[in-house]
Structures are given as C-alpha cells and as structure tokens.
Amino acid sequence: MRGFRLVDLLAPCCLLLLIAIPGHAAEKIKPYPHYWMSIATTNQSIPGMSGQMTGMAALMGGKMGLGPRRELLLKTESPLVVTDKPQASHVIPPGLNMGASLPLVTPQVEKHEYMPSKGEKPEKLEKPKVRMLIYWGCGETVGKGQPRVIDTAKMSPADFGKAFAGRSPTRQIPPSAHKGWIYGEWPNSEERTDVPKDSSLVGSHLVKGNYLPDISFVLDKKRDFMESVEFLPIQATPSGAMKVEWQPITTAIGYFAAAMGHDQLSGDSIFWSASEVPEIGFALQDYLTPGDVNRFIKEKVVLDASRTTCTIPPIFKNSQGAMLQFIAYGEELNLIHPPKPKDPRQSWDPKWSVKVRLKSTGMTSLMATDDGSRRGNSSTKSRQQPKSQDDDPSGSQTVDEDSGSDSVKSKEGVKDRLRGIFGF
C-alpha cells in the first residue's frame, strides 16, 4: 500500500454516488419535428421604379409589389421515417379564406451529373472603386463624427468588411431539406396561391401528416398579419432634412428605418439609418426575435414602438433616387410539446415544436417635387390625410409620374456601383 493515496480509494465510491443521483447526467433529447410560420405584410410600391431594380430591393430587404400584400411561408422538418410518399398539410382557420388546408409539399431533389470545367480562366474582375458615406440618427442636423467614409480604392477586403460590419442578431435557422429528415413547405411547386388582403390567421391550427405527429396550436391577434406600413406625406425642412412620419402599427414591438441614395454631384453612395449609434443595419432588415428587438432598443439602434416619426438629416439634398426602407417587428410564438419540466430531474421527451414570427415592411422613394419638397408614397391610400395646406406645404397630394425618370437613373447608378461589391 506504499504510495497509495486516499483519493484513489475514494474515487470509485464517489463515481458510484454520482451515478446514483437522479438527474445528474444530462439526458440526451431525441430529434423531433419542427414547424415554422413566417408571417409578413409588405408595402413595397415605389413610384418611377423599373422592374430592373429588383436587385436593389432585395439588398434593402424587400420585394417588389404594388400596394400592401400579405405573405405566408410555412416550413416543416421531421426525423420520422416513412415508407410511403411524404404527405402533410396545415388545416387553417376559416378567416384565412384559402380553403380548408394548405398542402406542405416535399420538393423533388434533382440529381445533377458532375461536369468538369473545360479549363476556362475565370474573368478577372477589377476592384470596384466606390466611396460610401455612412450616416445615422434622427434629427435636423448631421451628428458629430459623421459621416463615416468607406473608400474601396483605399481599403483591403478585410478592412472593407470591418467597416460595413453591423450588429449580429440571433441566428435563426428555419426548417430545410437535409439528409435524414423529411421536409415540407408552402408555397410550393404545386400551389402558390396569393394570400387574400382581408385574411386572418386568428383561430385554431392543425398540422398533420404521415411523417408528423398532430401539431395543434392557436394564434391570437398578436400573431395575426400585421398592419401595413403607411407613410404620411414626407415633409422637407428649409435645411433639406426630411420629416418621415408613419401610422402606428398596433402589434409592433419596435421599428427600424434605413435609407440609401446616390449623390449626383460628388458621385458618393449614401447610407443612413435611424439608429442613434453607428449601425448600417443590413442584418436588421428581417425577422428579429423579441429578445433582440428589446436589446437593440436599449442599445438605441431600434426605435421604440411608441415612435411615429423620425427626421432624416439633410444628406440626400443632391440625391434624386434616395429610397427609404422601413420594418416593424412583431411578436413571436414559441411552443414545445410537451413543455420542458421545471424539475431538471424529470425526464423530457418533446414531440414537436412551433415557431411563429412576424414582420411588416415598407419601401418608399424620397422623390423631389417641383417646389423642392419631398414625398414618400407607400400606397395609394393613406389612413390619415393632411388637414390643411399648412400640413402639406406643396398644397397637393399628387406625385408627377414623369419626375421619376431621373430617379430611376440615379437608382441604376447606385445599383451598378454596389453590384461589384455585394454581387447581386
């Protein structure tokens, strides 16, 4: 026994004691099905914008469309194995006005034969030479320390990436097609029906299929389609700043706004966000978790849901094609069945999960009229009209369609400069 330590005698006893303690070892959770509903309201109509500008709209986080539109994206994935053809559907409430159910179709995977390249040399792309000015904050004047200048001719790719880096929201990974899991989606190759403008998701929902357990849940008004983004006529101040005002969205938990344009005189591309601190906000133009929204509100990046106005400093005075992108973040619903026990010693075997996320987006152009004021036109109808000419300096609510030609050229110029940088 010479040299034998006391710890060597106690170690086996301690190991047996730990094994005997209930809940000591973390129980491995078996994979289970997931179901996601992405619910969006869009209002992306832009006067004078051509169809060739879809790339720019995508960069700004939106899609082209005429007036308010409702969009629904359903995705599910399941590790359950079936021998028959995968079949699933979402039984919807009557208020959706889209029939009894929506089919969740599993896409056909096409196999492509590998074809080796013939040895062509890739086209040598010249480094784009673009100067970008980054501004932030609501107010009549430009804030201190602005603009932040990004000059691609004087920067390495690494430096450019750092200069354009912004805040990173929580990564969200929706269900997708991957090995070992069955995937279903709507819209799909078999059905791509438009969502009616007067539809509602409030009520009972049931997702079922031969590779899914029955997934039953209820949506309330907070998880229904959000109201569309509606701008009042944008007012220009004597300094050239623009007062942007929007109708409140009752179920919004926060807002974010950004604009971009091309200075006709200097040739610079201009980016602006409503954040009080430096933030370009590309990563914020999509669904955010409520936790991220609250965090970014505290960091003075996202506007509180009580806000209904923001003044853009006079940075777009020489830009005929400036565009404003706006997003309202909505609530989420996250369910796991059965719920996780509060007692860590109790076993837990979840059968399914559901995530419902919401947003409402709008895009409008900041176009100059003959009298020098600027207008936003998010839809043909506004929920509130100016009461007098004092509220509407131009004395008219009509936008001259012909004035969009210079705007389109300016937007095309910005797009050409950014194509080489972002690759769209």
N, C-alpha and C positions, 0 to 999 in steps of 0.2 A: 504493500500500500504506500510505499515511499513515493513522495512527489504527487500523490493523487489529491486533487483539490476538492473542497466541499461543493463547489459549483458543479463539478462533474457528477456528483451524487444527486444533486437537487434537480438538474436539467430534465431528466426523464420524468420526474414527478410533476414538474411544472408543465411540461408538454401535455401530459395526460389530463391535468387540471384544466388547461385552456381548451382542449378538445371537448371536455365535458360541459363547458359553459355554453348554454343555449345562445345562439345568435352571435357567437364570437367570430366565426368565419363569414365573410360576406357571401351571400347566396347569389349564384350567377343567374341572371334573368334570361330566360329563353327569348329568342326573337319573336316579335308579334306584329300583326298588321298595323299600318298607319294610314290615316286618311286626312287629306288636306283640302280645304276650300279657300281659294284666293278670290276675294270679292272686291271688285274695283268699279268706280264710277269715273269716267273720263269726259273731259270737255276740251278737246284739242283743236277746235276750228280756228284757223289763222287766216285772216283776210290777205289776199295777194300772194299766198304761198303756193308754189307749184308742187306737183307730185314728186319732183326730183329731190325735194328736201326731206324725204323720209329718213335719210341717214342722220341728218341734224336732229330731227325729232327724237330718234332713238337715242342719240347721245344725251339729250336732255331728259331722257327717261319716259318719254311719252309715245303715243301712236297718233297717226293722222286720222282725222274723222270729222264729221260735220255735226256740231252740236253735242249735247250731253248723250252719253252712251253708257250702258251698264254691261259689265263683263264678268264672267264667271269661269273659273278654272278649277276643275276637280281632278285630283290625282290620288291614287292609292297604290300601295305595295304590300305584298304578303309573302311570308316564307312558307305558307302552306302548300303542299304538293297535291296536284290533281292530275288524273289520267285523261279526263275529258278536256275539251276546249275551254279555256278560261272564260267565264261569264260573270258579269257583275252589273249592278245598276244602283242608282240613287233614287229612291222614292221621295218625291218632293211635295211640299205643301201646295194646295190649290192656288194660293196667291201668286205663285211664280208664273202662272199662265203659260206653262210649257208642257202640258200633258201630265201624265201620272208619274213618269220617271224619266231619268236621263241615263242612257247606256254608257257604261265605263268599258271602253274597248281596249283590248291589249294589242298594241301595234305589231304588225308583222315585221320581223327582223330580216332584212335583206342581206344576203351574203355576197360580198364583192371579191372577185378574184384579184389577187395581188398582181399588179403590173409594174415591173421595174421601170425606172425612168430611163430615158434614152441618152442620158448624159448631157442634157442641155444645161448650160450655165444659167443660174438664176440672174434675173435682171438686176443690175446694180442700181440701187436707189440712192439718190442724193439726199444728204441730210437736210431736212426741211429747215428753212430759216424763217422763223416766226417770232415776233415779240408779243408777249401777252402781259396784260396789266390786270392784277387781281385786286379787287376792292371788296369791302364788307361793311355791313352795318346800315341801319335805317337812319336817315337824317337829311337835313337840308344841305349840309356841307360834307366834304370828304374828311374822314377821320385821320388822326395823326398816324404817321408811319405808312401811309398809303400813297400810291399803290405798291404792291409787291410786284417787281418786274421779273418776268421769266423770258430770257432770250436764248432760244435754242442754238443760235450760232456761237454762243459763248459758253455753252454748258455741255457737260458729258451726259450720256443717257442716265447715269446714276443720279447725277445732280438734278436732272430734269424730273426724274421720278420722285425724288425727295421734295422738290418744290411743289409738285402737284398732289402730293400725298395729303389726305384728309383723315377725318375720324373714321374708325372702322366699327360699324355696328355689329351686333351679334350675328354670326354666320347662320343662315337658315338654309337647310338642305331639304327641299321638298322630295316626296317620293319620286322615284325614277326607275327606268328599266335597267336592271343589273343582274348579274349571274346569281342564280339560286333563289331569286324572288320573282313573283308574278306581278306585273304592273298593269294598271288600267287608268284610262284618262277620258275626260270630256272637256272641251270639244275633241273630236277625233276624226278619222278618215271617213267614218260612216255618218256622222251627224255633226253639223256645225251651225246649228240654229242660233240666230241672234236672240239675245235676252230682251224681252219687251221692256219699254221705258217705264211702264206702270207696274212692273213686277215687284214681288216682295218675298223674302226668304223667311219671314217670321212663321213659326209653327214647328211641327214635328218632322223629323227627317229620319230616314232609314236607309242604310247602305247594306246591301246583301249580295251574295254571290257564291259560286261553288268553291272559291278559294278564300272566302272571307267568312268570319262569324257575323251574325247580325249586329250592326253598329247603329245604335239608336240614340238620338240626341235632339234637343230642342234649341232653336235660335230665337232670341228676343229682339226687340227693336234696336238695341245697341249693336247687334251683329247683322243688321239688315243693310241693304245697299245704302251707302252714304249719299247725302245730298250733293249735287254737282257744284263745282267751283264756279261762282258767279262774281265777276268783277263789275264794280261801278265804273263809269267813265273816268279814265285816269286824268288827273289834273296836273298841268305843268305850272311850276312856280316861276317867278321872274328870273331866278338864278339858273333855271334849266333843270332843276330837280323835278321828280315826278312822284306825286302822291298816289299810291296804289291803295285802293280800298275794296274789300270783299265782303260778301254776305256771310254771316257766321254759319258754320256747319254744326248742327246741334250735337252730333255724336263724335265730333273731332276731339282728340286729346292733345293735339299740337299741330303747328304749321311750319313749313319751310318754303322759302322762296329764293329763286336764283334767276339771274338774267345774263344774257351774253349778247355781244354785238361786235361790229367792226367799225373802227374809227376811219371815216372816209379821208381825213386829212393826213393823219400820221401812218395809217396802214396797220395800226396795232389792233389785236384782238382783245376785247374787254370782257372780263368775267366779274360778276358781282353776286354776293349772297346776303341774305338778311341777317346772318349771324353777327353778333356783337364782337366776336373774336375771329381771327383769321380762319376761314373754312370755305373751301370751294364747293364742297357738298355733293360731288358726283355720286358718292356711295349712299347718300341720304335720299335720293330720288326713287325710293322703292319702299316696299313694306318694311316697317320697323317694329320691333317688339315694344310693348308698353314700357318695359324697363328701360330700353334705350331712349325712348321718347322722353321719359322723365329725367333721365341722366343728362340728355342733351339740352333740355330746358334749364336745368341747374347750371350747366356749363355755358348758358347764354348763346347756344347755337340754334336751337329750335325755338320758335315763337310759341308762347303760351296760347292755349285755346281761347282765351278771353280777348286776344288781339284781333282787330279787324282792319288795321291799317299799317302801312309802312311806306316811308318816303325814300325813294331811290335818289342818291346824291346826283349832282349834275355831271355824270360821267358819260352819258350817251347823247350829248348835245350834237355831236357830229356823226352819229350813227343812225342811219335811216332804217336799218334792219334789225334793231335790237329785239330780242324775244324774252318774255318772262315765263318761267316755269314755276308752278306752284303745286304743292302737295299737302293734303290734310291727312293726318294719320288717324286710324280708327282703333277701336278696341280689338282684343283678341279673345278667343275661346280656346282653352286647352283642357282636354279631358283625357283621362286614362281609366280604363275599366278592367278590373275593379280598382278603386283608388289605392294609393300606396298607404299601408298601415302606419299609424303613428308609432306603434311599438316596433322598434327595429328587430326584436326577436321573433316577430310574427312573419311567417312565410308570405311571399307575394308572387303571384303568377298573373301578370297583366295579359289580357286577351286582345285589346286593341287600344289605339289612341286616336284622337281627333284634334286637329288644329284648324281654326277658322281665323283668317286675318283679313283686314280691311284697309282700303285707302281710297282717296278721291283726288284726282289730279286735274290740273287745268293748264293750258298754254295759251298765251296771247301775245300779239305783236305790239310793240311800243312805237306806233306809227305817228309821224308828224302830219298835222293838217295844215291848211293854208295859213291859219292865224298863228302857227307856232306851237299850239298846244298839242298834247299827245293823247292818244286814245288806246284803250285796250278793248278788245271785242272778243269775249269768251263765248258768247252765244247770242242768238238773235233776239232773245228776250231777257230782260233783267227783272229781278224780283223787286227792285226799287229804282225809280226814275228820279232825276233831279227835279226839285220842286220849282226852281226858278232859274233865270239866266245867271244869277249870282252863283248857283251851284254848278253851272255848266258854262264856263267862260266863252265857249265857242258859239253858244246860242243854238246849237244844232246837234242832233244825235246821229246824223248820217255820216258814214265814212265813205269817202270818194274811192271807188274801186280802182280807178286809174292811177291813184297815187301809189299803188303797190308795186309798180314796175321797178322803181329804184330800190325798194325794199328787197325785192327778190334778188336783184343783182348783188346787193350787199350781203345777203344771207349766203348766196352762192360763193362769194369771196371768202367768207368765214369757213364755209364747208371745205373749200379747196385747200385752205391752209391747215385745217385740222385733220383732213383725210390722211395726210402723210404722217401725222403724229399718232393718231388713235387707230388708223387702219380701217375705218368704216367706209 
